[in-house]
Amino acid sequence: MSLAPTHPIGTGPGEVWAAPVATAPLDATVDVPGSKSLTNRFLVLAALANAPVRVAGGLRSRDSALMIAALRALGQHVDDAGATWRVTPGPVQGGAHIDCGLAGTVMRFVPPLVLLADGPVSFDGDEGARVRPMAPLLDALRALGATVEDEGRGTLPFTVTPPTSIPAEVAVDSSSSSQFVTGLLLVAPRLPQGLTVRHTGETLPSLPHIDMTCETLRQAGVRVDQPDERTWIVHPGPIALGDVRVEPDLSNAGPFIAAPLITGGTVRIPGWPTHTTQPGALYPQILERMGATCELVDGVLSVSAPGLAHGGITGIDADLSPAGEITPTIAALCAVADSPSVISGIGHLRGHETDRLAAIAREVERVGGRCLAGDDSLKFDGMPPAGLTPAVMESYHDHRMATFAAIIGLAVPGVEVLNVGTTSKTMPDFPTMWADMLGARAADG
């Protein structure tokens, strides 16, 4: 797979992209690519499995490319040339250097694999990755006997040297990222005694992501017990993953199914699962509270709304702690809603690709709205009577901030987005998909 992104005009680094404005109600069907979260979990488990694994529907993006490169550097064979990938596991090799880019799944899921390696492995990433929290995971690896050299930073870059023996229990404070727990759980079946992981922090954001990890482990025949909401016991044993198919990425579907609340009309997402652990599954109930109608029939989710011109958007008070990653999409709707909104339980988003709370507040203010960022909340006044004003909106090298700005652009003529190409992290074709969604009705007509 080629790792070099191709950028339509105005979508490359440092360039501005003119966000299309809605001119008519939508009538579009959007095929969303596979889940980034599931793709990278399946890739890690496949690398630890007891037999080759085929992965269908995996997301081709910068994050998955970085994960594949990391696994190859550790000695695993990954053939991703076709639509279905084949992962052939082997011994975990040391002596490698891992480029994490901006991928939280790489910087949090791969270091625990070094517990099984035959030598040290170094890690680094993009400049923005070097400020993302890592200390709790690094401390957990130290407690498991590994040597971690990070010069006391608790962030990238660092080097992990595998231990000579590994205890059966570890404590980790995952208040800043549920990925710390997931990284430990994924490697746990291959440890000599398995592993009991205990969360010690006061809060645990994005719990559905940990549920997703446990379900993928169980799907692979691994026994996972959870005696309480803060403890996971993974028993040692083979990982029999077999062949897997990745669900559509429901979080990436968010901007598309949010669009009808602004434009009016209907957007359909095929392949929406009836049962899933993806946090994006919360979208329908949130969007319905804001004025949409959502219907799931034969695996197709249809979202319809009257739009800003014929009914507006209802502001909400919502705790998004179980699904923080959907915050930028919901925040964009709150910025153009008819009434005030409060989104809470999202303090951990300050440690994502950028400080998303500060970024959202700043960009809402940039287009003439009012948004106040608290320690773990965002408060919106809603769209002012005179409407929002055009501006060049920053993406902060954050894919979800780029799609946030695109949603705003539906309602505000003249909005431009700086470096919308950062969406290649999880959705390389976003600008084309966005334009196709908006052009579908005209083409059909």
C-alpha positions as semicolon CSV with decimal commas, in nm:
position;residue;x (nm);y (nm);z (nm)
1;M;0,000;0,000;0,000
2;S;0,129;0,343;-0,087
3;L;0,166;0,566;0,219
4;A;0,185;0,890;0,020
5;P;-0,151;1,070;0,036
6;T;-0,295;1,229;-0,271
7;H;-0,456;1,567;-0,210
8;P;-0,730;1,721;-0,424
9;I;-0,674;2,090;-0,496
10;G;-0,684;2,287;-0,173
11;T;-0,649;1,987;0,058
12;G;-0,271;1,955;0,093
13;P;-0,073;2,062;0,399
14;G;-0,082;2,439;0,441
15;E;-0,353;2,484;0,177
16;V;-0,710;2,598;0,228
17;W;-1,015;2,406;0,114
18;A;-1,335;2,592;0,032
19;A;-1,597;2,409;0,239
20;P;-1,906;2,345;0,024
21;V;-2,223;2,516;0,144
22;A;-2,559;2,343;0,135
23;T;-2,789;2,470;-0,139
24;A;-3,064;2,206;-0,126
25;P;-3,191;1,926;0,100
26;L;-2,982;1,611;0,078
27;D;-3,079;1,275;-0,065
28;A;-2,759;1,072;-0,046
29;T;-2,621;0,730;0,042
30;V;-2,268;0,730;0,184
31;D;-2,052;0,418;0,209
32;V;-1,829;0,474;0,511
33;P;-1,495;0,288;0,527
34;G;-1,408;0,046;0,805
35;S;-1,361;0,135;1,170
36;K;-1,015;0,262;1,259
37;S;-1,054;0,139;1,616
38;L;-1,152;-0,213;1,511
39;T;-0,899;-0,227;1,226
40;N;-0,604;-0,157;1,453
41;R;-0,729;-0,387;1,729
42;F;-0,771;-0,672;1,480
43;L;-0,424;-0,606;1,335
44;V;-0,259;-0,630;1,679
45;L;-0,450;-0,946;1,772
46;A;-0,372;-1,098;1,431
47;A;-0,002;-1,039;1,495
48;L;-0,035;-1,230;1,823
49;A;-0,261;-1,505;1,688
50;N;-0,179;-1,875;1,665
51;A;-0,241;-1,889;1,288
52;P;-0,261;-1,650;0,991
53;V;-0,559;-1,414;0,993
54;R;-0,747;-1,253;0,705
55;V;-0,892;-0,907;0,768
56;A;-1,168;-0,788;0,533
57;G;-1,296;-0,431;0,522
58;G;-0,995;-0,284;0,703
59;L;-0,958;0,092;0,692
60;R;-0,687;0,223;0,462
61;S;-0,566;0,538;0,634
62;R;-0,254;0,688;0,781
63;D;-0,330;0,535;1,123
64;S;-0,371;0,183;0,985
65;A;-0,065;0,225;0,761
66;L;0,139;0,324;1,067
67;M;0,010;0,021;1,256
68;I;0,097;-0,212;0,969
69;A;0,445;-0,060;0,945
70;A;0,492;-0,102;1,322
71;L;0,394;-0,469;1,312
72;R;0,624;-0,532;1,017
73;A;0,910;-0,366;1,206
74;L;0,843;-0,612;1,490
75;G;0,880;-0,907;1,252
76;Q;0,519;-0,974;1,153
77;H;0,424;-1,035;0,790
78;V;0,132;-0,823;0,670
79;D;0,010;-0,851;0,311
80;D;-0,228;-0,559;0,251
81;A;-0,206;-0,553;-0,130
82;G;-0,567;-0,653;-0,189
83;A;-0,909;-0,581;-0,045
84;T;-0,858;-0,855;0,214
85;W;-0,539;-0,837;0,416
86;R;-0,344;-1,138;0,545
87;V;-0,145;-1,123;0,868
88;T;0,101;-1,406;0,937
89;P;0,221;-1,388;1,297
90;G;0,571;-1,469;1,414
91;P;0,804;-1,404;1,708
92;V;0,813;-1,040;1,819
93;Q;1,152;-0,901;1,724
94;G;1,339;-0,627;1,904
95;G;1,587;-0,381;1,761
96;A;1,315;-0,187;1,578
97;H;1,213;0,177;1,566
98;I;0,839;0,255;1,555
99;D;0,699;0,571;1,398
100;C;0,369;0,641;1,576
101;G;0,278;0,945;1,369
102;L;-0,024;1,096;1,546
103;A;-0,191;0,757;1,597
104;G;-0,296;0,702;1,957
105;T;-0,362;0,336;1,880
106;V;-0,002;0,287;1,767
107;M;0,162;0,475;2,054
108;R;-0,058;0,297;2,315
109;F;-0,118;-0,052;2,165
110;V;0,230;-0,133;2,033
111;P;0,461;-0,063;2,334
112;P;0,304;-0,349;2,539
113;L;0,400;-0,589;2,257
114;V;0,764;-0,527;2,353
115;L;0,697;-0,737;2,664
116;L;0,720;-1,032;2,421
117;A;1,016;-0,905;2,218
118;D;1,375;-1,029;2,217
119;G;1,528;-0,682;2,246
120;P;1,459;-0,310;2,295
121;V;1,227;-0,111;2,069
122;S;1,226;0,269;2,031
123;F;0,921;0,485;1,965
124;D;0,866;0,838;1,835
125;G;0,602;1,027;1,638
126;D;0,491;1,359;1,497
127;E;0,557;1,675;1,694
128;G;0,195;1,678;1,809
129;A;0,227;1,322;1,938
130;R;0,507;1,422;2,172
131;V;0,266;1,609;2,399
132;R;0,004;1,333;2,422
133;P;-0,009;1,159;2,762
134;M;0,185;0,833;2,789
135;A;0,318;0,829;3,147
136;P;0,052;0,595;3,297
137;L;0,117;0,330;3,033
138;L;0,495;0,364;3,062
139;D;0,468;0,328;3,441
140;A;0,254;0,017;3,392
141;L;0,519;-0,134;3,164
142;R;0,782;-0,061;3,428
143;A;0,563;-0,234;3,687
144;L;0,553;-0,535;3,453
145;G;0,933;-0,549;3,459
146;A;1,020;-0,360;3,141
147;T;1,285;-0,089;3,131
148;V;1,154;0,237;2,986
149;E;1,389;0,520;2,893
150;D;1,201;0,847;2,841
151;E;1,422;1,098;3,028
152;G;1,136;1,157;3,270
153;R;0,905;1,311;3,009
154;G;0,622;1,058;3,023
155;T;0,575;1,117;2,651
156;L;0,731;1,022;2,319
157;P;1,009;0,957;2,234
158;F;1,099;0,657;2,450
159;T;1,260;0,314;2,435
160;V;1,117;-0,003;2,591
161;T;1,340;-0,299;2,682
162;P;1,155;-0,626;2,757
163;P;1,166;-0,781;3,106
164;T;1,308;-1,117;3,208
165;S;0,990;-1,205;3,403
166;I;0,640;-1,060;3,401
167;P;0,401;-1,039;3,700
168;A;0,035;-1,131;3,666
169;E;-0,118;-0,800;3,778
170;V;-0,074;-0,434;3,697
171;A;-0,242;-0,107;3,793
172;V;-0,284;0,182;3,550
173;D;-0,452;0,522;3,572
174;S;-0,647;0,549;3,247
175;S;-0,823;0,875;3,335
176;S;-0,657;1,046;3,037
177;S;-0,705;0,760;2,787
178;S;-0,886;0,427;2,784
179;Q;-0,622;0,317;2,531
180;F;-0,383;0,248;2,820
181;V;-0,611;-0,033;2,939
182;T;-0,668;-0,161;2,587
183;G;-0,297;-0,182;2,506
184;L;-0,239;-0,400;2,811
185;L;-0,545;-0,617;2,747
186;L;-0,448;-0,693;2,387
187;V;-0,111;-0,844;2,479
188;A;-0,237;-1,013;2,797
189;P;-0,333;-1,358;2,652
190;R;0,025;-1,410;2,536
191;L;0,180;-1,334;2,875
192;P;0,282;-1,642;3,078
193;Q;0,019;-1,588;3,349
194;G;-0,223;-1,373;3,155
195;L;-0,285;-1,036;3,318
196;T;-0,515;-0,864;3,564
197;V;-0,547;-0,493;3,482
198;R;-0,684;-0,253;3,745
199;H;-0,781;0,104;3,666
200;T;-0,688;0,336;3,955
201;G;-0,807;0,677;3,836
202;E;-1,120;0,865;3,938
203;T;-1,271;0,865;3,590
204;L;-1,257;0,627;3,293
205;P;-1,343;0,792;2,960
206;S;-1,455;0,606;2,648
207;L;-1,552;0,288;2,831
208;P;-1,715;0,152;2,510
209;H;-1,366;0,135;2,360
210;I;-1,258;-0,101;2,639
211;D;-1,577;-0,302;2,585
212;M;-1,479;-0,320;2,217
213;T;-1,138;-0,459;2,313
214;C;-1,289;-0,723;2,540
215;E;-1,534;-0,828;2,270
216;T;-1,259;-0,867;2,009
217;L;-1,059;-1,076;2,257
218;R;-1,359;-1,299;2,328
219;Q;-1,422;-1,327;1,954
220;A;-1,068;-1,471;1,935
221;G;-1,146;-1,733;2,201
222;V;-0,978;-1,551;2,489
223;R;-1,136;-1,566;2,832
224;V;-1,189;-1,219;2,979
225;D;-1,351;-1,172;3,320
226;Q;-1,459;-0,841;3,467
227;P;-1,530;-0,875;3,840
228;D;-1,602;-0,502;3,872
229;E;-1,610;-0,189;3,656
230;R;-1,242;-0,115;3,720
231;T;-1,085;-0,461;3,681
232;W;-1,026;-0,690;3,385
233;I;-0,881;-1,041;3,409
234;V;-0,743;-1,185;3,086
235;H;-0,653;-1,552;3,104
236;P;-0,350;-1,688;2,916
237;G;-0,409;-1,891;2,604
238;P;-0,403;-1,897;2,225
239;I;-0,556;-1,622;2,016
240;A;-0,771;-1,794;1,753
241;L;-0,896;-1,494;1,562
242;G;-0,966;-1,663;1,229
243;D;-1,109;-1,443;0,952
244;V;-1,266;-1,111;1,050
245;R;-1,464;-0,834;0,882
246;V;-1,435;-0,477;1,005
247;E;-1,756;-0,281;1,065
248;P;-1,801;0,063;0,906
249;D;-1,652;0,339;1,119
250;L;-1,955;0,486;1,292
251;S;-1,761;0,784;1,425
252;N;-1,650;0,870;1,072
253;A;-2,014;0,842;0,964
254;G;-2,096;1,121;1,208
255;P;-2,032;1,427;0,988
256;F;-2,244;1,278;0,708
257;I;-2,544;1,193;0,926
258;A;-2,514;1,530;1,102
259;A;-2,541;1,711;0,768
260;P;-2,923;1,676;0,725
261;L;-2,981;1,872;1,046
262;I;-2,826;2,170;0,866
263;T;-2,926;2,104;0,506
264;G;-3,252;1,918;0,546
265;G;-3,320;1,594;0,362
266;T;-3,187;1,244;0,423
267;V;-2,850;1,069;0,440
268;R;-2,826;0,689;0,450
269;I;-2,535;0,479;0,584
270;P;-2,533;0,113;0,466
271;G;-2,385;-0,155;0,691
272;W;-2,486;0,008;1,021
273;P;-2,464;-0,276;1,276
274;T;-2,756;-0,371;1,500
275;H;-2,509;-0,457;1,777
276;T;-2,173;-0,288;1,819
277;T;-1,931;-0,160;2,080
278;Q;-1,834;0,142;1,870
279;P;-1,896;0,473;2,051
280;G;-2,046;0,612;1,731
281;A;-2,351;0,397;1,799
282;L;-2,467;0,684;2,024
283;Y;-2,515;0,915;1,727
284;P;-2,879;0,828;1,647
285;Q;-3,009;0,903;1,997
286;I;-2,811;1,229;2,018
287;L;-2,920;1,344;1,672
288;E;-3,284;1,265;1,749
289;R;-3,264;1,489;2,056
290;M;-3,142;1,765;1,826
291;G;-3,431;1,730;1,581
292;A;-3,347;1,443;1,345
293;T;-3,543;1,127;1,269
294;C;-3,331;0,811;1,261
295;E;-3,441;0,474;1,126
296;L;-3,244;0,149;1,092
297;V;-3,390;-0,090;0,833
298;D;-3,207;-0,393;0,691
299;G;-2,870;-0,261;0,800
300;V;-2,917;0,088;0,653
301;L;-2,935;0,384;0,892
302;S;-3,139;0,673;0,750
303;V;-3,114;1,015;0,915
304;S;-3,362;1,283;0,809
305;A;-3,424;1,636;0,933
306;P;-3,603;1,953;0,822
307;G;-3,279;2,154;0,827
308;L;-3,193;2,501;0,952
309;A;-3,432;2,670;0,711
310;H;-3,738;2,470;0,816
311;G;-3,716;2,389;1,184
312;G;-3,365;2,450;1,307
313;I;-3,155;2,246;1,549
314;T;-3,241;2,196;1,915
315;G;-2,959;2,257;2,162
316;I;-2,876;1,977;2,406
317;D;-2,725;1,906;2,746
318;A;-2,531;1,582;2,698
319;D;-2,269;1,381;2,887
320;L;-2,043;1,240;2,614
321;S;-1,791;1,072;2,845
322;P;-1,873;0,728;2,693
323;A;-1,806;0,855;2,341
324;G;-1,578;1,156;2,347
325;E;-1,468;1,109;1,987
326;I;-1,811;1,212;1,857
327;T;-1,780;1,548;2,037
328;P;-1,648;1,758;1,744
329;T;-1,941;1,655;1,523
330;I;-2,201;1,725;1,792
331;A;-2,020;2,048;1,879
332;A;-2,054;2,171;1,521
333;L;-2,431;2,123;1,544
334;C;-2,439;2,298;1,884
335;A;-2,263;2,597;1,730
336;V;-2,549;2,650;1,482
337;A;-2,835;2,536;1,708
338;D;-3,132;2,759;1,796
339;S;-3,072;2,732;2,170
340;P;-2,779;2,692;2,412
341;S;-2,602;2,358;2,463
342;V;-2,368;2,197;2,715
343;I;-2,145;1,899;2,636
344;S;-1,979;1,750;2,945
345;G;-1,758;1,460;3,050
346;I;-1,501;1,534;2,781
347;G;-1,196;1,662;2,969
348;H;-0,984;1,380;2,828
349;L;-1,018;1,537;2,481
350;R;-0,759;1,794;2,586
351;G;-0,499;1,518;2,534
352;H;-0,602;1,404;2,185
353;E;-0,442;1,507;1,853
354;T;-0,486;1,860;1,981
355;D;-0,658;2,011;2,284
356;R;-0,999;1,963;2,124
357;L;-1,189;2,163;2,384
358;A;-0,973;2,471;2,335
359;A;-0,969;2,421;1,958
360;I;-1,348;2,390;1,929
361;A;-1,406;2,699;2,144
362;R;-1,150;2,898;1,945
363;E;-1,297;2,801;1,606
364;V;-1,655;2,873;1,711
365;E;-1,540;3,219;1,822
366;R;-1,350;3,257;1,493
367;V;-1,675;3,237;1,294
368;G;-1,858;3,473;1,527
369;G;-2,021;3,227;1,767
370;R;-1,988;3,188;2,139
371;C;-1,837;2,880;2,306
372;L;-1,680;2,851;2,650
373;A;-1,438;2,564;2,721
374;G;-1,434;2,441;3,080
375;D;-1,215;2,177;3,240
376;D;-1,428;1,895;3,098
377;S;-1,711;2,071;2,917
378;L;-1,813;2,298;2,632
379;K;-2,094;2,555;2,661
380;F;-2,250;2,701;2,346
381;D;-2,480;2,999;2,305
382;G;-2,598;2,865;1,968
383;M;-2,601;3,059;1,643
384;P;-2,640;3,435;1,695
385;P;-2,944;3,600;1,533
386;A;-2,728;3,753;1,261
387;G;-2,571;3,418;1,184
388;L;-2,208;3,310;1,177
389;T;-1,948;3,479;0,957
390;P;-1,702;3,323;0,710
391;A;-1,344;3,259;0,813
392;V;-1,046;3,035;0,744
393;M;-1,084;2,766;1,010
394;E;-0,788;2,580;1,154
395;S;-0,772;2,199;1,159
396;Y;-0,482;2,174;1,409
397;H;-0,357;1,863;1,224
398;D;-0,661;1,691;1,377
399;H;-0,891;1,496;1,147
400;R;-1,201;1,553;1,360
401;M;-1,141;1,927;1,377
402;A;-1,127;1,931;0,996
403;T;-1,465;1,757;0,968
404;F;-1,600;1,987;1,242
405;A;-1,514;2,284;1,021
406;A;-1,670;2,116;0,716
407;I;-2,001;2,083;0,902
408;I;-1,990;2,450;0,999
409;G;-1,923;2,527;0,634
410;L;-2,256;2,375;0,533
411;A;-2,429;2,658;0,718
412;V;-2,186;2,943;0,659
413;P;-2,098;3,046;0,301
414;G;-1,734;3,135;0,257
415;V;-1,584;2,907;0,524
416;E;-1,244;2,767;0,430
417;V;-1,054;2,490;0,610
418;L;-0,679;2,491;0,653
419;N;-0,530;2,147;0,575
420;V;-0,848;1,943;0,540
421;G;-0,611;1,673;0,410
422;T;-0,542;1,583;0,773
423;T;-0,859;1,372;0,743
424;S;-0,633;1,112;0,578
425;K;-0,562;0,993;0,933
426;T;-0,889;0,798;0,924
427;M;-1,074;0,895;0,604
428;P;-0,840;0,962;0,310
429;D;-1,120;1,044;0,064
430;F;-1,320;1,276;0,291
431;P;-1,321;1,586;0,063
432;T;-1,444;1,377;-0,231
433;M;-1,701;1,191;-0,019
434;W;-1,829;1,523;0,120
435;A;-1,865;1,675;-0,225
436;D;-2,031;1,358;-0,357
437;M;-2,285;1,365;-0,073
438;L;-2,377;1,724;-0,154
439;G;-2,386;1,658;-0,528
440;A;-2,593;1,340;-0,510
441;R;-2,929;1,513;-0,527
442;A;-2,832;1,731;-0,822
443;A;-2,690;1,430;-1,004
444;D;-3,004;1,226;-0,939
445;G;-3,217;1,516;-1,056
